[in-house]
């Protein structure tokens, strides 16, 4: 059997239904035709079975191109920025800030926290949490400001500093 990495990414399944890439491609095509903005939630695969939520984006373009071995789909996404209150601005706002936690930081936190909630040691439904909340000036760029929390503890913490 051929490796999936050597086969062109399909737009349709054998049944004729769109693949997930096909759905994204069609949504971007509708956007380019002026038929509305498409918001998508983007997840990043950190390891087998471990996915991180990278937040909401505008899906604005799609195309197909060769990556050297096969044809793959490519997508242009623009981050959806939340309005920040000027009360939360600081010197650190002068450098580019992003709520998105880089992959290297996520991997460092995952290893440091042993893949479990730092409060109750749950190993499922985990979230990457800013210790000092992003809305209060916390950085996404350093592992020392990010921890793993289960959904219950993360939602309970909200944007509080504990």
TORTIFI-746801 format. One record per atom (N, C-alpha, C): residue number from 1; chain; atom name; x, y, z. Coordinates in Angstrom, 3 decimals. Each point is the difference from the previous one (the first is absolute). Example, Ala and Ser with C-alpha at 12.3 -4.5 7.8 and 13.67 -1.06 7.14 Angstrom:
BEGIN
SEMI    i  ch  at        c1        c2        c3
SEMI    1   A   N    13.190    -5.690     7.800
SEMI    1   A  CA    -0.890     1.190     0.000
SEMI    1   A   C     0.900     1.200     0.000
SEMI    2   A   N    -0.350     1.050    -0.720
SEMI    2   A  CA     0.820     1.190     0.060
SEMI    2   A   C    -0.770     1.090     0.730
This chain:
BEGIN
SEMI    i  ch  at        c1        c2        c3
SEMI    1   A   N     0.828    -1.170     0.000
SEMI    1   A  CA    -0.828     1.170     0.000
SEMI    1   A   C     0.885     1.251     0.000
SEMI    2   A   N    -0.379     0.979    -0.809
SEMI    2   A  CA     0.790     1.224    -0.132
SEMI    2   A   C    -0.142     0.871     1.239
SEMI    3   A   N     1.053     0.707     0.318
SEMI    3   A  CA    -0.023     0.932     1.123
SEMI    3   A   C    -0.951     1.155    -0.318
SEMI    4   A   N    -0.831     0.433     0.957
SEMI    4   A  CA    -0.896     1.137    -0.253
SEMI    4   A   C     0.760     1.264    -0.399
SEMI    5   A   N     1.260     0.113     0.422
SEMI    5   A  CA     0.802     1.180    -0.317
SEMI    5   A   C     0.509    -0.007    -1.445
SEMI    6   A   N    -0.285    -1.082    -0.734
SEMI    6   A  CA     0.422    -0.061    -1.399
SEMI    6   A   C    -1.180     0.108    -0.964
SEMI    7   A   N    -1.205     0.169     0.527
SEMI    7   A  CA    -1.219     0.062    -0.817
SEMI    7   A   C    -0.558     1.419     0.059
SEMI    8   A   N    -0.442     0.509    -1.143
SEMI    8   A  CA    -0.615     1.326    -0.036
SEMI    8   A   C    -1.153     0.070     1.000
SEMI    9   A   N    -0.139     1.140     0.677
SEMI    9   A  CA    -1.121     0.184     0.910
SEMI    9   A   C    -1.283     0.128    -0.821
SEMI   10   A   N    -0.991    -0.836     0.283
SEMI   10   A  CA    -1.230     0.044    -0.797
SEMI   10   A   C    -0.954     1.098     0.479
SEMI   11   A   N    -0.812     0.482    -0.931
SEMI   11   A  CA    -1.042     0.968     0.336
SEMI   11   A   C    -1.287    -0.734     0.382
SEMI   12   A   N    -0.177    -1.200    -0.574
SEMI   12   A  CA    -1.207    -0.782     0.252
SEMI   12   A   C     0.357    -1.387     0.522
SEMI   13   A   N    -0.883    -0.546     0.808
SEMI   13   A  CA     0.100    -1.391     0.455
SEMI   13   A   C    -0.494    -0.913    -1.111
SEMI   14   A   N     0.283    -1.295     0.065
SEMI   14   A  CA    -0.529    -0.925    -1.019
SEMI   14   A   C    -1.527     0.075    -0.126
SEMI   15   A   N    -0.685     0.366     1.072
SEMI   15   A  CA    -1.465     0.124    -0.019
SEMI   15   A   C    -0.471     1.234    -0.762
SEMI   16   A   N     0.938     0.922    -0.306
SEMI   16   A  CA    -0.358     1.236    -0.683
SEMI   16   A   C    -0.146     1.187     0.946
SEMI   17   A   N    -0.058    -0.261     1.293
SEMI   17   A  CA    -0.086     1.088     0.984
SEMI   17   A   C     1.348     0.706     0.083
SEMI   18   A   N    -0.048     1.263     0.416
SEMI   18   A  CA     1.230     0.767     0.156
SEMI   18   A   C     0.811    -0.500     1.192
SEMI   19   A   N     1.325    -0.021    -0.151
SEMI   19   A  CA     0.895    -0.243     1.133
SEMI   19   A   C     0.006     1.273     0.849
SEMI   20   A   N     0.652    -0.031     1.156
SEMI   20   A  CA     0.115     1.221     0.805
SEMI   20   A   C     0.759     1.075    -0.774
SEMI   21   A   N     1.067    -0.393    -0.703
SEMI   21   A  CA     0.714     0.964    -0.838
SEMI   21   A   C    -0.920     0.537    -1.086
SEMI   22   A   N    -0.822    -0.864    -0.568
SEMI   22   A  CA    -0.951     0.422    -1.026
SEMI   22   A   C    -1.000     1.011     0.538
SEMI   23   A   N    -0.476    -0.206     1.232
SEMI   23   A  CA    -0.935     0.942     0.628
SEMI   23   A   C     0.665     1.359     0.199
SEMI   24   A   N     1.246    -0.001     0.481
SEMI   24   A  CA     0.731     1.254     0.182
SEMI   24   A   C     0.196     0.692    -1.349
SEMI   25   A   N     0.377    -0.782    -1.021
SEMI   25   A  CA     0.245     0.544    -1.330
SEMI   25   A   C    -1.262     0.673    -0.539
SEMI   26   A   N    -1.135    -0.665     0.121
SEMI   26   A  CA    -1.270     0.549    -0.483
SEMI   26   A   C    -0.385     1.257     0.776
SEMI   27   A   N     0.208     0.003     1.310
SEMI   27   A  CA    -0.320     1.174     0.822
SEMI   27   A   C     0.854     1.196    -0.423
SEMI   28   A   N     1.284    -0.232    -0.253
SEMI   28   A  CA     0.888     1.086    -0.437
SEMI   28   A   C    -0.420     0.502    -1.374
SEMI   29   A   N    -0.416    -0.905    -0.874
SEMI   29   A  CA    -0.461     0.387    -1.337
SEMI   29   A   C    -1.239     0.886     0.107
SEMI   30   A   N    -0.933    -0.360     0.897
SEMI   30   A  CA    -1.197     0.835     0.213
SEMI   30   A   C     0.398     1.378     0.533
SEMI   31   A   N     0.975     0.039     0.905
SEMI   31   A  CA     0.459     1.283     0.549
SEMI   31   A   C     0.583     0.875    -1.111
SEMI   32   A   N     0.841    -0.581    -0.836
SEMI   32   A  CA     0.620     0.770    -1.087
SEMI   32   A   C    -1.042     0.512    -0.991
SEMI   33   A   N    -1.137    -0.709    -0.120
SEMI   33   A  CA    -1.072     0.420    -0.900
SEMI   33   A   C    -0.902     1.055     0.650
SEMI   34   A   N     0.378     0.443     1.220
SEMI   34   A  CA    -0.761     1.040     0.670
SEMI   34   A   C    -1.232    -0.499     0.726
SEMI   35   A   N    -0.024    -1.265     0.311
SEMI   35   A  CA    -1.165    -0.581     0.669
SEMI   35   A   C     0.251    -0.183     1.488
SEMI   36   A   N     0.549     1.044     0.623
SEMI   36   A  CA     0.149    -0.006     1.447
SEMI   36   A   C     1.367    -0.403     0.503
SEMI   37   A   N     0.226     0.349     1.259
SEMI   37   A  CA     1.232    -0.363     0.698
SEMI   37   A   C    -0.196    -1.342     0.656
SEMI   38   A   N     0.990    -0.824    -0.058
SEMI   38   A  CA    -0.070    -1.322     0.599
SEMI   38   A   C     0.936    -0.043     1.194
SEMI   39   A   N    -0.579    -0.287     1.184
SEMI   39   A  CA     0.803    -0.187     1.199
SEMI   39   A   C     0.248    -1.488     0.176
SEMI   40   A   N     1.217    -0.353     0.359
SEMI   40   A  CA     0.324    -1.400     0.271
SEMI   40   A   C     0.787    -0.074     1.301
SEMI   41   A   N    -0.191    -1.080     0.718
SEMI   41   A  CA     0.790    -0.265     1.200
SEMI   41   A   C     1.120    -0.919    -0.457
SEMI   42   A   N     1.224     0.353     0.336
SEMI   42   A  CA     1.174    -0.742    -0.457
SEMI   42   A   C     0.604    -0.778     1.167
SEMI   43   A   N     0.266    -1.270    -0.256
SEMI   43   A  CA     0.643    -0.872     0.975
SEMI   43   A   C     1.347    -0.417    -0.550
SEMI   44   A   N     0.943    -0.194     0.887
SEMI   44   A  CA     1.356    -0.394    -0.376
SEMI   44   A   C     0.307    -1.358     0.622
SEMI   45   A   N     0.498    -0.924    -0.819
SEMI   45   A  CA     0.375    -1.313     0.514
SEMI   45   A   C     1.378     0.099     0.639
SEMI   46   A   N     0.055    -0.230     1.317
SEMI   46   A  CA     1.280     0.032     0.702
SEMI   46   A   C     0.674    -1.360    -0.059
SEMI   47   A   N    -0.785    -1.060     0.207
SEMI   47   A  CA     0.450    -1.389    -0.048
SEMI   47   A   C    -1.212    -0.850    -0.345
SEMI   48   A   N     0.190    -1.284    -0.253
SEMI   48   A  CA    -1.138    -0.864    -0.271
SEMI   48   A   C    -1.010     0.104     1.127
SEMI   49   A   N    -1.231     0.347    -0.346
SEMI   49   A  CA    -1.074     0.095     0.979
SEMI   49   A   C     0.009     1.247     0.857
SEMI   50   A   N     0.935     0.930    -0.235
SEMI   50   A  CA     0.096     1.214     0.809
SEMI   50   A   C    -0.125     1.204    -0.932
SEMI   51   A   N    -1.104     0.709     0.170
SEMI   51   A  CA    -0.296     1.157    -0.839
SEMI   51   A   C    -0.137     1.240     0.872
SEMI   52   A   N     0.485     1.125    -0.504
SEMI   52   A  CA    -0.096     1.270     0.716
SEMI   52   A   C    -0.872     0.961    -0.797
SEMI   53   A   N    -0.887     0.693     0.691
SEMI   53   A  CA    -0.879     0.991    -0.608
SEMI   53   A   C     0.804     1.275    -0.215
SEMI   54   A   N     0.119     0.423    -1.255
SEMI   54   A  CA     0.765     1.207    -0.323
SEMI   54   A   C    -0.864     1.228    -0.199
SEMI   55   A   N    -1.306    -0.092     0.270
SEMI   55   A  CA    -0.909     1.140    -0.026
SEMI   55   A   C    -0.717     0.125    -1.339
SEMI   56   A   N    -0.738     1.109    -0.164
SEMI   56   A  CA    -0.803     0.252    -1.196
SEMI   56   A   C     0.785     0.818    -1.012
SEMI   57   A   N    -0.241    -0.293    -1.276
SEMI   57   A  CA     0.643     0.705    -1.096
SEMI   57   A   C    -1.035     0.279    -1.086
SEMI   58   A   N     0.288     1.001    -0.831
SEMI   58   A  CA    -0.758     0.217    -1.232
SEMI   58   A   C     0.665    -0.860    -1.065
SEMI   59   A   N    -0.775    -0.806    -0.702
SEMI   59   A  CA     0.500    -0.797    -1.117
SEMI   59   A   C    -0.210     0.840    -1.254
SEMI   60   A   N     1.087     0.484    -0.612
SEMI   60   A  CA    -0.138     0.963    -1.095
SEMI   60   A   C     0.465    -0.496    -1.365
SEMI   61   A   N     0.780    -1.072    -0.046
SEMI   61   A  CA     0.464    -0.480    -1.303
SEMI   61   A   C     0.417    -1.463     0.113
SEMI   62   A   N    -0.032    -0.680    -1.134
SEMI   62   A  CA     0.443    -1.393    -0.062
SEMI   62   A   C     0.527    -0.287    -1.397
SEMI   63   A   N     0.960    -0.902    -0.081
SEMI   63   A  CA     0.551    -0.418    -1.276
SEMI   63   A   C     0.615    -1.372     0.167
SEMI   64   A   N     0.378    -0.587    -1.114
SEMI   64   A  CA     0.620    -1.310    -0.014
SEMI   64   A   C     1.386     0.171    -0.595
SEMI   65   A   N     1.013    -0.594     0.626
SEMI   65   A  CA     1.360     0.117    -0.543
SEMI   65   A   C     0.805    -1.253     0.303
SEMI   66   A   N     1.077    -0.170    -0.741
SEMI   66   A  CA     0.886    -1.147     0.202
SEMI   66   A   C     0.940     0.289     1.162
SEMI   67   A   N     0.206    -1.014     0.851
SEMI   67   A  CA     0.952     0.165     1.109
SEMI   67   A   C     1.287    -0.771    -0.262
SEMI   68   A   N     0.171    -0.464    -1.209
SEMI   68   A  CA     1.189    -0.771    -0.365
SEMI   68   A   C    -0.328    -1.458    -0.240
SEMI   69   A   N    -0.985    -0.528     0.715
SEMI   69   A  CA    -0.370    -1.403    -0.141
SEMI   69   A   C    -1.451    -0.180    -0.436
SEMI   70   A   N    -0.828     1.006     0.262
SEMI   70   A  CA    -1.429    -0.146    -0.286
SEMI   70   A   C    -0.669     1.369    -0.053
SEMI   71   A   N    -1.256     0.027    -0.407
SEMI   71   A  CA    -0.807     1.209     0.005
SEMI   71   A   C    -0.672     0.118     1.370
SEMI   72   A   N     0.124     1.178     0.610
SEMI   72   A  CA    -0.598     0.227     1.312
SEMI   72   A   C    -0.824     1.281    -0.038
SEMI   73   A   N    -0.948     0.090     0.917
SEMI   73   A  CA    -0.792     1.210     0.149
SEMI   73   A   C     0.756     0.976     0.887
SEMI   74   A   N    -0.095     1.269    -0.336
SEMI   74   A  CA     0.566     1.078     0.809
SEMI   74   A   C    -1.113     0.996     0.262
SEMI   75   A   N     0.020     0.582     1.193
SEMI   75   A  CA    -1.048     0.927     0.401
SEMI   75   A   C     0.605     1.265     0.579
SEMI   76   A   N    -0.622     1.142    -0.308
SEMI   76   A  CA     0.416     1.267     0.592
SEMI   76   A   C    -1.010     0.338     1.081
SEMI   77   A   N     0.511     0.177     1.207
SEMI   77   A  CA    -0.822     0.313     1.159
SEMI   77   A   C     0.481     1.307     0.602
SEMI   78   A   N    -0.937     0.785     0.507
SEMI   78   A  CA     0.344     1.236     0.700
SEMI   78   A   C    -0.580    -0.112     1.397
SEMI   79   A   N     0.832     0.227     1.014
SEMI   79   A  CA    -0.438    -0.139     1.382
SEMI   79   A   C    -1.110     0.995     0.310
SEMI   80   A   N    -0.982    -0.443     0.765
SEMI   80   A  CA    -1.083     0.862     0.461
SEMI   80   A   C     0.479     0.629     1.295
SEMI   81   A   N     0.288     1.287    -0.039
SEMI   81   A  CA     0.497     0.710     1.182
SEMI   81   A   C    -1.160     0.459     0.855
SEMI   82   A   N     0.085    -0.234     1.286
SEMI   82   A  CA    -0.997     0.519     0.922
SEMI   82   A   C     0.399     1.417     0.369
SEMI   83   A   N    -1.002     0.848     0.147
SEMI   83   A  CA     0.287     1.379     0.401
SEMI   83   A   C     0.520     0.005     1.432
SEMI   84   A   N     1.100     0.695     0.197
SEMI   84   A  CA     0.572     0.096     1.351
SEMI   84   A   C    -0.301     1.365     0.567
SEMI   85   A   N    -0.293     0.018     1.245
SEMI   85   A  CA    -0.251     1.254     0.697
SEMI   85   A   C     1.322     0.755     0.149
SEMI   86   A   N    -0.063     1.320    -0.168
SEMI   86   A  CA     1.229     0.789     0.169
SEMI   86   A   C     0.489    -0.052     1.441
SEMI   87   A   N    -0.890    -0.380     0.916
SEMI   87   A  CA     0.416    -0.133     1.397
SEMI   87   A   C     1.005    -1.120     0.184
SEMI   88   A   N     0.022    -0.945    -0.938
SEMI   88   A  CA     0.923    -1.129     0.110
SEMI   88   A   C     1.268     0.201    -0.818
SEMI   89   A   N     0.133     1.141    -0.662
SEMI   89   A  CA     1.198     0.196    -0.807
SEMI   89   A   C     1.188     0.289     0.908
SEMI   90   A   N     1.156    -0.360    -0.495
SEMI   90   A  CA     1.214     0.191     0.788
SEMI   90   A   C     1.177     0.114    -0.947
SEMI   91   A   N     1.169     0.116     0.572
SEMI   91   A  CA     1.215     0.054    -0.809
SEMI   91   A   C     0.118    -1.258    -0.850
SEMI   92   A   N    -0.427    -1.140     0.554
SEMI   92   A  CA     0.128    -1.249    -0.764
SEMI   92   A   C    -0.887     0.007    -1.229
SEMI   93   A   N    -1.036     0.866    -0.063
SEMI   93   A  CA    -0.855     0.085    -1.185
SEMI   93   A   C     0.745     0.606    -1.180
SEMI   94   A   N     1.116     0.673     0.260
SEMI   94   A  CA     0.746     0.608    -1.088
SEMI   94   A   C     0.684    -1.052    -0.862
SEMI   95   A   N     0.247    -1.188     0.557
SEMI   95   A  CA     0.500    -1.083    -0.818
SEMI   95   A   C    -1.212    -0.805    -0.448
SEMI   96   A   N     0.120    -0.690    -1.087
SEMI   96   A  CA    -1.136    -0.745    -0.526
SEMI   96   A   C    -0.452    -1.038     1.011
SEMI   97   A   N    -1.305     0.011     0.291
SEMI   97   A  CA    -0.578    -0.939     0.959
SEMI   97   A   C    -0.980    -0.894    -0.727
SEMI   98   A   N    -0.117    -1.195     0.478
SEMI   98   A  CA    -0.973    -0.923    -0.558
SEMI   98   A   C    -0.462    -0.931     1.097
SEMI   99   A   N    -1.289    -0.315    -0.014
SEMI   99   A  CA    -0.579    -0.944     0.944
SEMI   99   A   C     0.462    -1.426    -0.343
SEMI  100   A   N     0.384    -0.219    -1.250
SEMI  100   A  CA     0.382    -1.339    -0.453
SEMI  100   A   C     1.316    -0.417     0.649
SEMI  101   A   N    -0.016    -1.185     0.586
SEMI  101   A  CA     1.188    -0.538     0.658
SEMI  101   A   C     0.793    -0.791    -1.047
SEMI  102   A   N     1.259     0.360    -0.246
SEMI  102   A  CA     0.786    -0.708    -1.018
SEMI  102   A   C     0.158    -1.493     0.317
SEMI  103   A   N     0.143    -0.796    -1.036
SEMI  103   A  CA     0.128    -1.457     0.142
SEMI  103   A   C     1.136    -0.388     0.937
SEMI  104   A   N     1.135     0.667    -0.114
SEMI  104   A  CA     1.152    -0.354     0.849
SEMI  104   A   C    -0.337     0.217     1.475
SEMI  105   A   N    -0.746     1.056     0.310
SEMI  105   A  CA    -0.396     0.270     1.383
SEMI  105   A   C    -0.978    -1.078     0.465
SEMI  106   A   N    -0.971    -0.354    -0.849
SEMI  106   A  CA    -0.970    -1.043     0.358
SEMI  106   A   C     0.705    -1.320     0.295
SEMI  107   A   N     0.962    -0.351    -0.843
SEMI  107   A  CA     0.704    -1.264     0.205
SEMI  107   A   C     0.815     0.023     1.293
SEMI  108   A   N     0.635     1.138     0.295
SEMI  108   A  CA     0.771     0.119     1.243
SEMI  108   A   C    -0.922    -0.123     1.217
SEMI  109   A   N    -1.160     0.656    -0.056
SEMI  109   A  CA    -0.967    -0.058     1.104
SEMI  109   A   C    -0.539    -1.417     0.150
SEMI  110   A   N    -0.310    -0.649    -1.132
SEMI  110   A  CA    -0.536    -1.370     0.046
SEMI  110   A   C     0.989    -0.940     0.705
SEMI  111   A   N     1.264     0.106    -0.350
SEMI  111   A  CA     1.015    -0.847     0.634
SEMI  111   A   C     0.185     0.359     1.469
SEMI  112   A   N     0.092     1.291     0.292
SEMI  112   A  CA     0.194     0.447     1.380
SEMI  112   A   C    -1.152    -0.440     0.907
SEMI  113   A   N    -1.239     0.142    -0.494
SEMI  113   A  CA    -1.179    -0.327     0.804
SEMI  113   A   C    -0.418    -1.465    -0.140
SEMI  114   A   N     0.814    -0.786    -0.697
SEMI  114   A  CA    -0.199    -1.449    -0.156
SEMI  114   A   C    -1.365    -0.351    -0.593
SEMI  115   A   N    -0.523     0.866    -0.850
SEMI  115   A  CA    -1.250    -0.298    -0.690
SEMI  115   A   C    -1.205    -0.128     0.913
SEMI  116   A   N    -0.011     0.767     1.107
SEMI  116   A  CA    -1.151    -0.069     0.907
SEMI  116   A   C    -0.250     1.352     0.656
SEMI  117   A   N    -1.214     0.175     0.494
SEMI  117   A  CA    -0.407     1.236     0.688
SEMI  117   A   C     0.919     0.230     1.196
SEMI  118   A   N     0.488     1.216     0.126
SEMI  118   A  CA     0.910     0.307     1.106
SEMI  118   A   C    -0.720     0.063     1.345
SEMI  119   A   N    -1.334     0.013    -0.011
SEMI  119   A  CA    -0.756     0.052     1.248
SEMI  119   A   C    -0.470    -1.395     0.428
SEMI  120   A   N    -0.682    -0.718    -0.900
SEMI  120   A  CA    -0.612    -1.281     0.395
SEMI  120   A   C     0.610    -1.216    -0.686
SEMI  121   A   N     0.959     0.218    -0.904
SEMI  121   A  CA     0.699    -1.050    -0.738
SEMI  121   A   C    -0.871    -0.749    -1.010
SEMI  122   A   N    -1.146     0.582    -0.393
SEMI  122   A  CA    -0.816    -0.589    -1.061
SEMI  122   A   C     0.814    -0.025    -1.289
SEMI  123   A   N    -0.239    -1.017    -0.828
SEMI  123   A  CA     0.758    -0.131    -1.241
SEMI  123   A   C    -0.865     0.188    -1.240
SEMI  124   A   N    -1.272     0.391     0.195
SEMI  124   A  CA    -0.863     0.198    -1.157
SEMI  124   A   C    -0.609     1.397     0.018
SEMI  125   A   N    -0.440     0.448    -1.172
SEMI  125   A  CA    -0.622     1.310    -0.175
SEMI  125   A   C     0.882     1.106     0.575
SEMI  126   A   N     1.279    -0.028    -0.382
SEMI  126   A  CA     0.977     0.965     0.515
SEMI  126   A   C     0.040     1.269    -0.837
SEMI  127   A   N     0.264     1.115     0.657
SEMI  127   A  CA     0.132     1.299    -0.643
SEMI  127   A   C     1.360     0.589     0.371
SEMI  128   A   N     0.568     0.774    -0.921
SEMI  128   A  CA     1.182     0.790     0.325
SEMI  128   A   C    -0.520     1.300     0.592
SEMI  129   A   N     0.429     0.328     1.209
SEMI  129   A  CA    -0.508     1.153     0.734
SEMI  129   A   C     1.127     0.991     0.268
SEMI  130   A   N    -0.315     1.286    -0.193
SEMI  130   A  CA     0.945     1.055     0.366
SEMI  130   A   C    -0.077     0.199     1.510
SEMI  131   A   N     1.111    -0.122     0.699
SEMI  131   A  CA     0.031     0.196     1.454
SEMI  131   A   C    -0.351     1.453     0.308
SEMI  132   A   N     0.696     0.943    -0.616
SEMI  132   A  CA    -0.438     1.396     0.003
SEMI  132   A   C    -0.800     0.138    -1.294
SEMI  133   A   N    -1.310     0.211     0.095
SEMI  133   A  CA    -0.846    -0.006    -1.194
SEMI  133   A   C     0.475     0.954    -1.084
SEMI  134   A   N    -0.191    -0.421    -1.238
SEMI  134   A  CA     0.359     0.816    -1.148
SEMI  134   A   C    -0.665     1.374     0.109
SEMI  135   A   N    -1.276     0.019     0.390
SEMI  135   A  CA    -0.757     1.254     0.111
SEMI  135   A   C     0.589     0.947     1.043
SEMI  136   A   N     0.829    -0.536     0.888
SEMI  136   A  CA     0.614     0.836     1.043
SEMI  136   A   C     1.494     0.171    -0.238
SEMI  137   A   N     0.428    -0.229    -1.251
SEMI  137   A  CA     1.381     0.252    -0.381
SEMI  137   A   C     0.914    -1.205    -0.005
SEMI  138   A   N    -0.529    -1.196     0.298
SEMI  138   A  CA     0.816    -1.211     0.027
SEMI  138   A   C     0.490    -0.390    -1.381
SEMI  139   A   N     1.164    -0.577    -0.045
SEMI  139   A  CA     0.632    -0.389    -1.264
SEMI  139   A   C    -0.370    -1.415    -0.413
SEMI  140   A   N    -0.102    -0.185    -1.314
SEMI  140   A  CA    -0.191    -1.328    -0.578
SEMI  140   A   C     1.330    -0.598    -0.446
SEMI  141   A   N     1.058     0.780     0.098
SEMI  141   A  CA     1.273    -0.370    -0.604
SEMI  141   A   C     0.959    -0.750     0.914
SEMI  142   A   N    -0.351    -0.104     1.297
SEMI  142   A  CA     0.903    -0.676     0.932
SEMI  142   A   C    -0.748    -1.087     0.760
SEMI  143   A   N     0.620    -1.153     0.137
SEMI  143   A  CA    -0.625    -1.134     0.682
SEMI  143   A   C    -0.264     0.294     1.471
SEMI  144   A   N     0.762     0.917     0.590
SEMI  144   A  CA    -0.206     0.310     1.416
SEMI  144   A   C    -1.342     0.686     0.256
SEMI  145   A   N    -0.676     0.506    -1.048
SEMI  145   A  CA    -1.319     0.616     0.166
SEMI  145   A   C    -1.127    -0.885    -0.527
SEMI  146   A   N     0.304    -1.242    -0.308
SEMI  146   A  CA    -1.013    -0.903    -0.550
SEMI  146   A   C     0.005    -1.282     0.816
SEMI  147   A   N    -1.191    -0.524     0.247
SEMI  147   A  CA    -0.131    -1.258     0.733
SEMI  147   A   C    -1.119    -0.826    -0.621
SEMI  148   A   N    -0.009    -1.293     0.306
SEMI  148   A  CA    -1.099    -0.863    -0.421
SEMI  148   A   C    -1.044    -0.044     1.103
SEMI  149   A   N    -1.256     0.237    -0.368
SEMI  149   A  CA    -1.121    -0.144     0.916
SEMI  149   A   C    -1.085    -0.810    -0.688
SEMI  150   A   N    -0.733    -0.796     0.765
SEMI  150   A  CA    -1.161    -0.679    -0.560
SEMI  150   A   C    -1.063     1.061    -0.262
SEMI  151   A   N    -1.000    -0.340    -0.799
SEMI  151   A  CA    -1.038     0.966    -0.352
SEMI  151   A   C    -0.670     0.574     1.242
SEMI  152   A   N    -0.305    -0.846     0.985
SEMI  152   A  CA    -0.692     0.464     1.215
SEMI  152   A   C     0.809     1.082     0.708
SEMI  153   A   N     1.291    -0.242     0.191
SEMI  153   A  CA     0.824     0.983     0.707
SEMI  153   A   C     0.278     1.235    -0.854
SEMI  154   A   N     0.181    -0.165    -1.303
SEMI  154   A  CA     0.261     1.151    -0.857
SEMI  154   A   C    -1.232     0.905    -0.082
SEMI  155   A   N    -1.169    -0.593    -0.185
SEMI  155   A  CA    -1.219     0.809    -0.090
SEMI  155   A   C    -0.319     0.655     1.342
SEMI  156   A   N     0.313    -0.676     1.091
SEMI  156   A  CA    -0.205     0.578     1.320
SEMI  156   A   C     0.948     1.155     0.278
SEMI  157   A   N     1.208    -0.100    -0.508
SEMI  157   A  CA     1.003     1.055     0.201
SEMI  157   A   C    -0.345     1.231    -0.807
SEMI  158   A   N    -0.502    -0.214    -1.226
SEMI  158   A  CA    -0.356     1.089    -0.909
SEMI  158   A   C     1.206     0.918    -0.206
SEMI  159   A   N    -0.163     1.316     0.200
SEMI  159   A  CA     1.129     0.913    -0.208
SEMI  159   A   C     0.563     0.516     1.325
SEMI  160   A   N    -0.167    -0.809     1.061
SEMI  160   A  CA     0.533     0.384     1.304
SEMI  160   A   C     1.480    -0.382     0.102
SEMI  161   A   N     0.716     0.741     0.816
SEMI  161   A  CA     1.378    -0.356     0.324
SEMI  161   A   C    -0.053    -0.718     1.336
SEMI  162   A   N     0.448    -1.232     0.041
SEMI  162   A  CA    -0.066    -0.786     1.246
SEMI  162   A   C     1.379    -0.277     0.527
